[in-house]
Amino acid sequence: MSITELKQAVIGLTTSELAEISAFIAEQEANRWDKQIDTDFSPNGRLRSVLDEVLEDARTGNTRDLP
């Protein structure tokens, strides 16, 4: 099914069906975001060095209070 076909199908949904599909899509987005975060901060992830730096700063007390 194409995006155009999906959009047309959504137009024909009832209010409750639209709410249900909206909740489903939001859940799918959240799941993908969670997987991306897990990947980025995994041992070989692209943001692991940032996480390691933050953890080291926290461990050594190299922090300050936010204003």
The first five atom37 places (N, CA, C, CB, O) and aatype in JSON, in Angstrom:
{
  "aatype": [12, 15, 9, 16, 6, 10, 11, 5, 0, 19, 9, 7, 10, 16, 16, 15, 6, 10, 0, 6, 9, 15, 0, 13, 9, 0, 6, 5, 6, 0, 2, 1, 17, 3, 11, 5, 9, 3, 16, 3, 13, 15, 14, 2, 7, 1, 10, 1, 15, 19, 10, 3, 6, 19, 10, 6, 3, 0, 1, 16, 7, 2, 16, 1, 3, 10, 14],
  "atom_mask": [
    [1, 1, 1, 1, 1],
    [1, 1, 1, 1, 1],
    [1, 1, 1, 1, 1],
    [1, 1, 1, 1, 1],
    [1, 1, 1, 1, 1],
    [1, 1, 1, 1, 1],
    [1, 1, 1, 1, 1],
    [1, 1, 1, 1, 1],
    [1, 1, 1, 1, 1],
    [1, 1, 1, 1, 1],
    [1, 1, 1, 1, 1],
    [1, 1, 1, 0, 1],
    [1, 1, 1, 1, 1],
    [1, 1, 1, 1, 1],
    [1, 1, 1, 1, 1],
    [1, 1, 1, 1, 1],
    [1, 1, 1, 1, 1],
    [1, 1, 1, 1, 1],
    [1, 1, 1, 1, 1],
    [1, 1, 1, 1, 1],
    [1, 1, 1, 1, 1],
    [1, 1, 1, 1, 1],
    [1, 1, 1, 1, 1],
    [1, 1, 1, 1, 1],
    [1, 1, 1, 1, 1],
    [1, 1, 1, 1, 1],
    [1, 1, 1, 1, 1],
    [1, 1, 1, 1, 1],
    [1, 1, 1, 1, 1],
    [1, 1, 1, 1, 1],
    [1, 1, 1, 1, 1],
    [1, 1, 1, 1, 1],
    [1, 1, 1, 1, 1],
    [1, 1, 1, 1, 1],
    [1, 1, 1, 1, 1],
    [1, 1, 1, 1, 1],
    [1, 1, 1, 1, 1],
    [1, 1, 1, 1, 1],
    [1, 1, 1, 1, 1],
    [1, 1, 1, 1, 1],
    [1, 1, 1, 1, 1],
    [1, 1, 1, 1, 1],
    [1, 1, 1, 1, 1],
    [1, 1, 1, 1, 1],
    [1, 1, 1, 0, 1],
    [1, 1, 1, 1, 1],
    [1, 1, 1, 1, 1],
    [1, 1, 1, 1, 1],
    [1, 1, 1, 1, 1],
    [1, 1, 1, 1, 1],
    [1, 1, 1, 1, 1],
    [1, 1, 1, 1, 1],
    [1, 1, 1, 1, 1],
    [1, 1, 1, 1, 1],
    [1, 1, 1, 1, 1],
    [1, 1, 1, 1, 1],
    [1, 1, 1, 1, 1],
    [1, 1, 1, 1, 1],
    [1, 1, 1, 1, 1],
    [1, 1, 1, 1, 1],
    [1, 1, 1, 0, 1],
    [1, 1, 1, 1, 1],
    [1, 1, 1, 1, 1],
    [1, 1, 1, 1, 1],
    [1, 1, 1, 1, 1],
    [1, 1, 1, 1, 1],
    [1, 1, 1, 1, 1]
  ],
  "atom_positions": [
    [[0.85, -1.17, 0.0], [0.0, 0.0, 0.0], [0.89, 1.24, 0.0], [-0.96, 0.0, 1.22], [1.87, 1.3, 0.75]],
    [[0.57, 2.2, -0.83], [1.37, 3.42, -0.93], [0.96, 4.42, 0.16], [1.21, 4.05, -2.32], [-0.07, 4.28, 0.81]],
    [[1.79, 5.42, 0.32], [1.48, 6.49, 1.28], [0.19, 7.19, 0.88], [2.65, 7.51, 1.35], [-0.64, 7.5, 1.73]],
    [[0.02, 7.43, -0.39], [-1.22, 8.07, -0.88], [-2.43, 7.23, -0.52], [-1.16, 8.29, -2.4], [-3.44, 7.77, -0.07]],
    [[-2.33, 5.93, -0.7], [-3.45, 5.04, -0.35], [-3.7, 5.05, 1.16], [-3.16, 3.59, -0.84], [-4.84, 5.05, 1.6]],
    [[-2.64, 5.08, 1.93], [-2.79, 5.14, 3.38], [-3.48, 6.43, 3.81], [-1.42, 5.03, 4.07], [-4.38, 6.42, 4.65]],
    [[-3.05, 7.54, 3.21], [-3.67, 8.82, 3.54], [-5.16, 8.81, 3.21], [-2.97, 9.96, 2.79], [-5.98, 9.3, 3.98]],
    [[-5.5, 8.27, 2.07], [-6.91, 8.18, 1.68], [-7.69, 7.31, 2.65], [-7.04, 7.63, 0.25], [-8.81, 7.64, 3.02]],
    [[-7.1, 6.21, 3.08], [-7.76, 5.33, 4.03], [-7.98, 6.04, 5.37], [-6.93, 4.05, 4.23], [-9.02, 5.86, 6.0]],
    [[-7.01, 6.83, 5.8], [-7.13, 7.56, 7.06], [-8.27, 8.56, 6.99], [-5.82, 8.27, 7.41], [-9.01, 8.74, 7.96]],
    [[-8.42, 9.2, 5.86], [-9.5, 10.17, 5.7], [-10.87, 9.54, 5.98], [-9.47, 10.77, 4.29], [-11.76, 10.19, 6.5]],
    [[-11.02, 8.27, 5.62], [-12.29, 7.59, 5.79], [-12.53, 6.98, 7.16], [0.0, 0.0, 0.0], [-13.57, 6.36, 7.39]],
    [[-11.59, 7.14, 8.09], [-11.73, 6.54, 9.41], [-12.74, 7.3, 10.27], [-10.38, 6.49, 10.11], [-12.93, 8.51, 10.13]],
    [[-13.37, 6.55, 11.15], [-14.23, 7.19, 12.15], [-13.33, 7.85, 13.2], [-15.2, 6.16, 12.81], [-12.12, 7.63, 13.22]],
    [[-13.93, 8.64, 14.05], [-13.17, 9.32, 15.11], [-12.46, 8.31, 16.01], [-14.09, 10.21, 15.94], [-11.29, 8.5, 16.35]],
    [[-13.14, 7.26, 16.39], [-12.52, 6.26, 17.26], [-11.44, 5.47, 16.53], [-13.58, 5.3, 17.82], [-10.41, 5.13, 17.12]],
    [[-11.65, 5.18, 15.26], [-10.62, 4.48, 14.48], [-9.38, 5.37, 14.31], [-11.18, 4.07, 13.1], [-8.25, 4.89, 14.39]],
    [[-9.6, 6.66, 14.09], [-8.48, 7.59, 13.95], [-7.69, 7.68, 15.25], [-8.99, 8.99, 13.54], [-6.46, 7.72, 15.24]],
    [[-8.39, 7.71, 16.38], [-7.72, 7.73, 17.68], [-6.9, 6.45, 17.87], [-8.75, 7.88, 18.82], [-5.78, 6.5, 18.38]],
    [[-7.45, 5.33, 17.47], [-6.75, 4.05, 17.62], [-5.49, 4.01, 16.76], [-7.67, 2.88, 17.26], [-4.43, 3.58, 17.23]],
    [[-5.6, 4.44, 15.51], [-4.43, 4.4, 14.62], [-3.4, 5.44, 15.06], [-4.85, 4.64, 13.16], [-2.19, 5.22, 14.92]],
    [[-3.87, 6.57, 15.59], [-2.94, 7.59, 16.09], [-2.14, 7.05, 17.27], [-3.71, 8.85, 16.52], [-0.93, 7.27, 17.35]],
    [[-2.8, 6.35, 18.18], [-2.11, 5.76, 19.32], [-1.11, 4.7, 18.85], [-3.12, 5.14, 20.3], [-0.01, 4.6, 19.38]],
    [[-1.5, 3.92, 17.86], [-0.62, 2.89, 17.32], [0.63, 3.52, 16.7], [-1.36, 2.04, 16.26], [1.75, 3.06, 16.93]],
    [[0.44, 4.57, 15.92], [1.57, 5.24, 15.28], [2.48, 5.87, 16.33], [1.08, 6.32, 14.29], [3.7, 5.78, 16.22]],
    [[1.91, 6.5, 17.34], [2.72, 7.08, 18.41], [3.55, 6.02, 19.11], [1.82, 7.8, 19.42], [4.72, 6.25, 19.44]],
    [[2.96, 4.86, 19.34], [3.69, 3.76, 19.98], [4.83, 3.28, 19.09], [2.73, 2.59, 20.29], [5.93, 3.0, 19.59]],
    [[4.59, 3.18, 17.8], [5.64, 2.75, 16.87], [6.78, 3.75, 16.84], [5.06, 2.57, 15.45], [7.95, 3.36, 16.83]],
    [[6.45, 5.05, 16.84], [7.49, 6.08, 16.87], [8.31, 5.99, 18.14], [6.86, 7.47, 16.75], [9.54, 6.1, 18.1]],
    [[7.65, 5.8, 19.27], [8.35, 5.69, 20.55], [9.27, 4.47, 20.56], [7.35, 5.6, 21.72], [10.4, 4.55, 21.04]],
    [[8.8, 3.35, 20.03], [9.62, 2.14, 19.98], [10.86, 2.36, 19.11], [8.8, 0.95, 19.45], [11.96, 1.95, 19.49]],
    [[10.69, 3.0, 17.98], [11.84, 3.27, 17.1], [12.82, 4.22, 17.77], [11.38, 3.86, 15.76], [14.04, 4.05, 17.66]],
    [[12.3, 5.23, 18.46], [13.16, 6.18, 19.17], [13.96, 5.45, 20.25], [12.31, 7.31, 19.8], [15.16, 5.67, 20.39]],
    [[13.28, 4.59, 21.02], [13.97, 3.83, 22.06], [15.08, 2.97, 21.47], [12.98, 2.95, 22.82], [16.18, 2.91, 22.02]],
    [[14.8, 2.31, 20.35], [15.82, 1.48, 19.71], [17.0, 2.32, 19.23], [15.22, 0.7, 18.52], [18.15, 1.9, 19.34]],
    [[16.71, 3.52, 18.71], [17.78, 4.39, 18.24], [18.65, 4.86, 19.4], [17.19, 5.59, 17.5], [19.87, 4.91, 19.29]],
    [[18.01, 5.2, 20.51], [18.76, 5.61, 21.71], [19.65, 4.46, 22.18], [17.79, 6.05, 22.84], [20.83, 4.67, 22.48]],
    [[19.09, 3.27, 22.25], [19.87, 2.09, 22.66], [21.05, 1.88, 21.74], [18.99, 0.84, 22.67], [22.15, 1.59, 22.2]],
    [[20.86, 2.02, 20.44], [21.93, 1.85, 19.47], [22.99, 2.93, 19.63], [21.37, 1.87, 18.04], [24.19, 2.64, 19.63]],
    [[22.56, 4.18, 19.76], [23.5, 5.3, 19.86], [24.38, 5.22, 21.09], [22.76, 6.6, 19.86], [25.55, 5.61, 21.05]],
    [[23.83, 4.71, 22.21], [24.6, 4.67, 23.46], [25.15, 3.28, 23.77], [23.73, 5.14, 24.6], [25.69, 3.06, 24.86]],
    [[25.03, 2.35, 22.85], [25.6, 1.02, 23.04], [27.13, 1.12, 23.05], [25.12, 0.04, 21.92], [27.67, 2.16, 22.68]],
    [[27.83, 0.07, 23.46], [29.29, 0.14, 23.55], [29.99, 0.66, 22.29], [29.83, -1.21, 23.87], [31.03, 1.32, 22.4]],
    [[29.47, 0.38, 21.12], [30.09, 0.87, 19.89], [29.25, 1.95, 19.21], [30.32, -0.29, 18.92], [29.46, 2.25, 18.03]],
    [[28.31, 2.51, 19.93], [27.4, 3.5, 19.36], [28.06, 4.85, 19.13], [0.0, 0.0, 0.0], [29.1, 5.16, 19.7]],
    [[27.42, 5.65, 18.28], [28.0, 6.93, 17.89], [28.03, 7.95, 19.01], [27.24, 7.5, 16.72], [28.79, 8.91, 18.95]],
    [[27.22, 7.77, 20.04], [27.2, 8.71, 21.17], [27.79, 8.12, 22.45], [25.78, 9.17, 21.43], [27.69, 8.73, 23.52]],
    [[28.38, 6.96, 22.36], [28.93, 6.31, 23.55], [30.01, 7.15, 24.22], [29.48, 4.95, 23.2], [30.08, 7.2, 25.45]],
    [[30.84, 7.8, 23.43], [31.91, 8.6, 24.02], [31.33, 9.75, 24.85], [32.84, 9.15, 22.92], [31.91, 10.12, 25.87]],
    [[30.22, 10.31, 24.42], [29.57, 11.38, 25.18], [29.05, 10.83, 26.5], [28.41, 12.02, 24.36], [29.24, 11.44, 27.55]],
    [[28.4, 9.66, 26.45], [27.9, 9.03, 27.67], [29.04, 8.73, 28.62], [27.12, 7.75, 27.34], [28.94, 9.0, 29.82]],
    [[30.13, 8.18, 28.11], [31.27, 7.87, 28.96], [31.83, 9.12, 29.63], [32.37, 7.18, 28.14], [32.2, 9.08, 30.8]],
    [[31.89, 10.22, 28.89], [32.39, 11.47, 29.44], [31.47, 11.99, 30.56], [32.52, 12.53, 28.33], [31.95, 12.42, 31.6]],
    [[30.18, 11.93, 30.34], [29.22, 12.38, 31.34], [29.31, 11.51, 32.59], [27.78, 12.36, 30.77], [29.32, 12.02, 33.71]],
    [[29.38, 10.2, 32.41], [29.48, 9.3, 33.55], [30.77, 9.53, 34.33], [29.42, 7.84, 33.08], [30.76, 9.49, 35.56]],
    [[31.86, 9.78, 33.64], [33.13, 10.06, 34.3], [33.05, 11.37, 35.08], [34.27, 10.11, 33.28], [33.53, 11.45, 36.21]],
    [[32.45, 12.39, 34.48], [32.29, 13.66, 35.2], [31.45, 13.47, 36.45], [31.65, 14.71, 34.28], [31.77, 14.04, 37.5]],
    [[30.39, 12.7, 36.36], [29.53, 12.45, 37.52], [30.3, 11.67, 38.59], [28.25, 11.68, 37.09], [30.18, 11.96, 39.78]],
    [[31.08, 10.68, 38.16], [31.83, 9.85, 39.09], [32.87, 10.67, 39.85], [32.51, 8.69, 38.35], [33.09, 10.46, 41.04]],
    [[33.51, 11.61, 39.15], [34.6, 12.39, 39.77], [34.1, 13.68, 40.42], [35.65, 12.73, 38.72], [34.88, 14.43, 40.99]],
    [[32.8, 13.93, 40.34], [32.24, 15.14, 40.95], [32.47, 16.39, 40.13], [0.0, 0.0, 0.0], [32.3, 17.5, 40.63]],
    [[32.84, 16.22, 38.89], [33.09, 17.36, 37.98], [31.75, 17.84, 37.4], [34.09, 16.95, 36.83], [31.52, 17.79, 36.2]],
    [[30.9, 18.31, 38.3], [29.55, 18.77, 37.91], [29.25, 20.07, 38.62], [28.47, 17.7, 38.25], [29.97, 20.48, 39.53]],
    [[28.18, 20.71, 38.2], [27.71, 21.91, 38.9], [26.2, 21.95, 38.83], [28.32, 23.2, 38.29], [25.59, 21.35, 37.94]],
    [[25.62, 22.65, 39.78], [24.17, 22.78, 39.82], [23.69, 23.66, 38.68], [23.71, 23.35, 41.16], [24.38, 24.6, 38.28]],
    [[22.52, 23.35, 38.17], [21.91, 24.2, 37.16], [21.33, 25.43, 37.82], [20.83, 23.43, 36.38], [20.85, 25.35, 38.96]],
    [[21.35, 26.56, 37.14], [20.81, 27.78, 37.75], [19.31, 27.69, 37.97], [21.12, 28.99, 36.88], [18.7, 28.64, 38.47]]
  ]
}
